[in-house]
């Protein structure tokens, strides 16, 4: 088996991978609840790309209507500045996004995985049995501004159960203070090479060979963020990819073998999952190294010798 290369490609900020899932607070009443999905303090890099989702939160049907399946019967996106011809500040827009009181940030709600637009009660209701997703995203305005919201209602989200007639009035608010940070971490690209090995050293599906160590370097993180996280994303076709196993790149000629990535203790990495950098301090910032290991892994009953290539991106997340 010929030598292979594991290309580690790095990106500082990537669309839909800049922020992490956040907790929700809710004040309940007999008529529903007020939800504040994002923390009261957020920190973001100044250079976040347009259309990047910077924070996500989720609400289950059980939370919104008390059952496993709900009907959305009335949805009203509320903007606090003009967003389109005919919109009135503080009144209903068509959506799906609304501009918040913080310059450069919008919000939207996804129902059944799709951005939700205005829905009136005289229109057909929308059934959903999976959590809705609330997104805070960077818009295309040239500047991201420091700012504080006034606990404003951004969405009406009125529901009913599948068989009930009583309307449950839920409101989604934004109550946060944004601090813009000048700068973000850098992650240098690198190539990790495994030693050539013979196909017969792999004794069956799941066996490994030629394991070696490497480190992911996360450099020059500025101070000021509440926390910094990283996420590993495999590049290429991820269908039927096992935990920690990278898909073969187009340049690979071997069959039945791939590249496996683990942490320093040998546990397979979980792709597309946020990992906090515990050593980061808001007061000092700094540079950090994440110890990892890679190896060949047999994935099919028969192995055809050749080159084995895989790649992944390191996505940085900031709070």
C-alpha positions as CSV (number, residue, x, y, z in Angstrom):
1,X,0.0,0.0,0.0
2,X,1.4,3.3,-1.0
3,X,1.9,6.3,1.3
4,X,-1.2,8.4,1.9
5,X,-1.8,12.0,2.8
6,X,-4.4,13.3,5.2
7,X,-4.9,16.9,4.3
8,X,-6.1,19.0,7.2
9,X,-7.7,22.1,5.7
10,X,-8.6,25.0,8.0
11,X,-11.2,27.7,8.0
12,X,-11.7,30.4,10.6
13,X,-15.4,31.0,10.0
14,X,-17.7,28.9,7.9
15,X,-21.3,29.3,7.0
16,X,-23.6,27.4,9.3
17,X,-20.7,26.5,11.6
18,X,-19.8,29.6,13.6
19,X,-21.9,29.2,16.7
20,X,-23.0,26.4,19.0
21,X,-26.3,25.2,20.3
22,X,-27.5,27.4,23.2
23,X,-29.8,26.9,26.2
24,X,-33.3,28.4,26.4
25,X,-35.0,30.3,29.2
26,X,-38.8,30.6,29.2
27,X,-41.4,32.3,31.4
28,X,-44.5,30.1,31.2
29,X,-48.2,31.1,31.5
30,X,-51.5,29.5,30.9
31,X,-51.4,31.0,27.4
32,X,-48.0,29.8,26.3
33,X,-44.5,31.1,27.1
34,X,-42.0,33.8,26.4
35,X,-38.8,32.3,25.1
36,X,-35.4,33.9,25.2
37,X,-33.2,31.5,23.2
38,X,-29.8,33.3,23.4
39,X,-27.6,34.3,26.3
40,X,-27.7,37.8,27.7
41,X,-24.1,38.3,26.5
42,X,-22.6,37.3,23.1
43,X,-19.2,37.9,21.7
44,X,-18.5,37.5,17.9
45,X,-15.6,38.2,15.6
46,X,-15.9,41.4,13.6
47,X,-15.1,39.6,10.4
48,X,-18.0,37.0,10.5
49,X,-19.0,36.4,6.9
50,X,-22.4,37.4,5.6
51,X,-25.2,34.8,5.9
52,X,-23.3,33.0,8.6
53,X,-25.4,31.4,11.4
54,X,-23.8,32.6,14.6
55,X,-26.1,31.0,17.1
56,X,-28.7,28.2,17.2
57,X,-31.3,27.2,19.7
58,X,-34.1,24.6,19.6
59,X,-37.6,24.2,20.9
60,X,-39.5,20.9,21.0
61,X,-43.1,20.3,20.2
62,X,-43.6,19.2,23.8
63,X,-42.4,22.7,24.9
64,X,-44.6,24.5,22.4
65,X,-47.9,22.7,22.6
66,X,-47.5,20.0,25.3
67,X,-47.6,17.1,22.8
68,X,-45.3,15.3,20.4
69,X,-46.9,16.9,17.4
70,X,-48.1,20.5,17.1
71,X,-49.9,22.6,14.6
72,X,-48.4,26.1,13.8
73,X,-51.4,28.2,13.3
74,X,-50.1,31.8,13.4
75,X,-46.5,33.0,12.8
76,X,-45.5,36.6,12.7
77,X,-42.0,37.8,12.2
78,X,-41.6,41.2,13.8
79,X,-38.9,43.6,12.6
80,X,-37.6,46.6,14.5
81,X,-36.4,48.5,11.5
82,X,-37.8,48.7,8.0
83,X,-36.8,45.5,6.0
84,X,-38.9,45.8,2.9
85,X,-41.3,48.2,1.2
86,X,-44.5,48.4,3.3
87,X,-43.0,47.1,6.6
88,X,-43.4,49.2,9.7
89,X,-40.8,49.2,12.5
90,X,-41.9,47.0,15.3
91,X,-44.7,45.5,13.2
92,X,-45.1,42.3,11.2
93,X,-43.0,41.6,8.2
94,X,-43.2,38.7,5.7
95,X,-40.0,37.1,6.9
96,X,-38.4,34.7,7.0
97,X,-35.6,36.9,8.5
98,X,-36.2,39.9,10.8
99,X,-33.6,42.6,11.5
100,X,-32.8,42.9,15.2
101,X,-31.9,46.0,17.2
102,X,-28.2,45.0,16.8
103,X,-26.7,46.2,13.6
104,X,-25.6,43.3,11.4
105,X,-27.7,40.6,13.0
106,X,-31.0,39.0,12.0
107,X,-33.1,36.1,13.3
108,X,-35.2,33.4,11.6
109,X,-37.1,30.3,12.7
110,X,-37.0,27.0,10.8
111,X,-40.0,24.7,11.0
112,X,-39.6,21.2,9.5
113,X,-36.1,22.3,8.4
114,X,-37.4,25.3,6.3
115,X,-37.3,29.0,7.1
116,X,-40.7,30.0,8.2
117,X,-42.5,33.0,6.6
118,X,-45.6,34.8,7.9
119,X,-48.6,32.5,8.5
120,X,-52.1,33.8,9.2
121,X,-54.8,31.8,11.0
122,X,-56.9,31.7,7.9
123,X,-54.2,29.7,6.1
124,X,-53.6,26.0,6.4
125,X,-51.7,25.1,9.6
126,X,-48.3,23.4,9.6
127,X,-47.8,20.2,11.5
128,X,-44.4,19.6,13.0
129,X,-43.1,16.8,15.3
130,X,-39.4,17.7,15.3
131,X,-37.8,20.6,17.2
132,X,-38.0,24.0,15.6
133,X,-34.6,25.8,15.1
134,X,-34.1,29.4,16.0
135,X,-31.2,31.1,14.3
136,X,-29.3,34.3,14.8
137,X,-27.4,35.1,11.7
138,X,-25.0,37.8,10.3
139,X,-26.6,39.8,7.5
140,X,-25.0,41.5,4.5
141,X,-24.6,44.9,6.1
142,X,-21.0,46.2,6.0
143,X,-20.5,46.5,9.8
144,X,-21.3,44.3,12.8
145,X,-22.1,46.6,15.7
146,X,-21.8,46.4,19.4
147,X,-25.3,46.7,20.9
148,X,-28.0,45.7,23.4
149,X,-31.5,44.6,22.6
150,X,-34.5,45.6,24.7
151,X,-36.0,42.2,25.2
152,X,-38.1,42.7,22.1
153,X,-40.5,40.2,20.7
154,X,-39.2,39.0,17.3
155,X,-41.7,36.3,16.5
156,X,-45.2,35.2,17.4
157,X,-45.4,31.4,17.3
158,X,-49.0,30.4,18.1
159,X,-49.7,26.7,18.2
160,X,-52.5,24.2,18.7
161,X,-52.4,20.5,19.4
162,X,-53.4,18.2,16.6
163,X,-56.9,17.8,17.9
164,X,-57.4,20.7,20.2
165,X,-59.0,24.1,19.5
166,X,-57.4,26.2,22.2
167,X,-54.6,28.4,20.8
168,X,-51.2,28.5,22.7
169,X,-49.6,31.9,22.3
170,X,-45.8,31.6,22.3
171,X,-43.4,34.5,21.8
172,X,-39.7,34.4,20.9
173,X,-37.7,37.4,22.2
174,X,-34.2,38.6,21.8
175,X,-32.6,39.9,25.1
176,X,-28.8,40.1,24.6
177,X,-25.8,42.3,24.5
178,X,-23.3,41.8,21.7
179,X,-19.6,42.6,22.1
180,X,-17.7,42.7,18.8
181,X,-14.2,41.2,19.1
182,X,-11.4,42.5,16.8
183,X,-9.9,39.3,15.5
184,X,-10.4,35.5,15.6
185,X,-8.2,32.4,15.9
186,X,-6.1,31.1,13.0
187,X,-5.8,27.4,12.1
188,X,-2.9,26.7,9.8
189,X,-3.3,24.1,7.1
190,X,-1.2,20.9,7.4
191,X,-0.7,17.6,5.8
192,X,-0.2,14.5,7.9
193,X,1.6,11.6,6.2
194,X,1.2,7.9,7.3
195,X,4.0,5.4,6.6
196,X,3.4,2.9,3.8
197,X,2.0,-0.4,5.0
198,X,1.2,-3.8,3.4
199,X,-2.5,-4.6,2.9
200,X,-2.0,-7.9,4.8
201,X,-1.3,-6.1,8.0
202,X,-5.0,-5.2,8.1
203,X,-6.6,-8.4,9.5
204,X,-10.3,-7.6,9.0
205,X,-12.9,-4.9,9.1
206,X,-12.2,-2.4,11.9
207,X,-8.5,-3.2,12.2
208,X,-6.0,-0.4,12.0
209,X,-2.3,0.1,11.0
210,X,0.4,2.7,10.9
211,X,-1.0,4.9,13.6
212,X,0.7,8.2,14.3
213,X,0.2,11.3,16.4
214,X,-0.3,14.9,15.2
215,X,-1.7,18.1,16.6
216,X,-4.2,20.6,15.4
217,X,-2.8,24.1,16.1
218,X,-5.3,26.9,17.0
219,X,-3.3,30.1,17.2
220,X,-3.5,33.7,18.2
221,X,-7.0,33.6,19.7
222,X,-7.9,37.1,21.0
223,X,-9.1,37.7,24.4
224,X,-12.7,38.7,25.1
225,X,-14.8,35.7,24.0
226,X,-16.8,33.9,26.6
227,X,-15.7,30.6,25.1
228,X,-14.2,29.2,22.0
229,X,-15.0,25.8,20.4
230,X,-13.9,23.8,17.4
231,X,-15.6,21.4,15.1
232,X,-14.2,18.8,12.8
233,X,-15.9,18.3,9.5
234,X,-15.0,15.6,7.0
235,X,-14.7,16.7,3.4
236,X,-16.3,14.6,0.7
237,X,-19.1,12.0,0.6
238,X,-20.0,11.2,4.2
239,X,-22.7,8.6,3.5
240,X,-22.2,5.5,5.6
241,X,-19.1,7.0,7.3
242,X,-18.3,5.3,10.6
243,X,-17.3,7.4,13.7
244,X,-14.0,9.0,13.1
245,X,-13.6,7.6,9.6
246,X,-12.9,10.0,6.7
247,X,-14.4,9.5,3.2
248,X,-11.9,8.7,0.5
249,X,-10.9,11.7,-1.6
250,X,-11.1,11.6,-5.4
251,X,-7.3,11.1,-5.6
252,X,-7.4,7.8,-3.7
253,X,-6.8,4.5,-5.6
254,X,-7.0,2.0,-2.8
255,X,-10.3,0.2,-1.9
256,X,-11.6,-1.2,1.3
257,X,-9.4,1.1,3.5
258,X,-9.8,4.6,4.8
259,X,-8.3,7.0,7.3
260,X,-9.5,7.0,11.0
261,X,-9.1,10.0,13.3
262,X,-9.1,9.7,17.1
263,X,-8.3,11.8,20.1
264,X,-5.1,11.3,22.0
265,X,-6.6,8.5,24.0
266,X,-7.7,6.5,21.0
267,X,-11.4,7.4,21.0
268,X,-12.9,8.0,17.6
269,X,-13.7,11.6,17.0
270,X,-17.3,12.6,16.4
271,X,-17.6,14.8,13.4
272,X,-19.8,17.9,13.3
273,X,-19.8,18.2,17.1
274,X,-18.6,21.2,19.0
275,X,-15.7,20.8,21.3
276,X,-14.8,23.5,23.9
277,X,-11.2,24.6,24.2
278,X,-11.1,24.5,28.0
279,X,-7.7,26.1,28.2
280,X,-9.0,29.3,26.6
281,X,-9.3,32.3,29.0
282,X,-11.4,35.3,28.2
283,X,-8.9,37.5,30.0
284,X,-5.8,36.3,28.1
285,X,-6.6,34.6,24.8
286,X,-3.7,32.5,23.5
287,X,-2.7,29.6,21.2
288,X,-3.6,26.0,21.8
289,X,-2.7,22.5,20.5
290,X,-5.3,19.7,20.2
291,X,-3.5,16.2,20.2
292,X,-4.9,13.7,17.8
293,X,-4.0,10.4,16.2
294,X,-4.6,9.0,12.7
295,X,-4.3,5.5,11.1
296,X,-5.4,3.3,8.3
297,X,-8.6,1.4,9.0
298,X,-10.0,-1.5,7.0
299,X,-13.7,-0.8,6.0
300,X,-14.4,-3.7,3.7
301,X,-13.7,-7.4,3.6
302,X,-11.3,-7.1,0.7
303,X,-8.5,-4.5,0.5
304,X,-7.0,-3.3,-2.8
305,X,-3.6,-1.6,-2.4
306,X,-3.2,2.0,-3.6
307,X,-3.1,5.5,-2.3
308,X,-5.4,6.5,0.6
309,X,-6.4,10.1,1.0
310,X,-8.8,11.9,3.2
311,X,-9.4,15.5,4.5
312,X,-11.3,17.4,7.1
313,X,-11.8,21.0,8.0
314,X,-11.4,22.6,11.4
315,X,-14.3,25.0,12.0
316,X,-14.0,27.6,14.7
317,X,-17.0,28.6,16.9
318,X,-17.2,31.7,19.1
319,X,-19.5,32.7,22.0
